[in-house]
Amino acid sequence: MASQYNLRGAKGKELAHPEETSSAHDQGNLENTVNRSVADVATHEEALSFAAETFEGFKEEMKLMREQMAESVAMNRSFSDLVKTLQDEVAGLWASNQRMLRTNSASSCHERTSRVDVQRPAKYSGSRD
């Protein structure tokens, strides 16, 4: 950095000539600019490092989310298969129930007919009780 000592002559008491002061001033501005640029670069490096770490974290999260999604899809397929199996079983039980109801209905109807047939001869037998 440019100090007051640098701006003075060899004896350290007299001021430097104006052209020397101008170049020293320009050098001071240049040093300030360089120092600001170095600080900016350090800040940007830190920001890039943070961004890289954050990006790696996001990549890991995405990987975990993909794995969870694959597990969810597999579970969904399994549940769909189970639901289909249960629907088929319910349909089979419903059909079996319908057959049993028809059998019971026919049997009940046949029993009524049989009872009537059995009772008719007693009713028309001609003997009075």
PyMOL commands that set and color helices and strands:
alter all, ss='L'
color gray80, all
select helices_A, chain A and resi 4-7+18-123
alter helices_A, ss='H'
color red, helices_A
deselect
rebuild
show_as cartoon
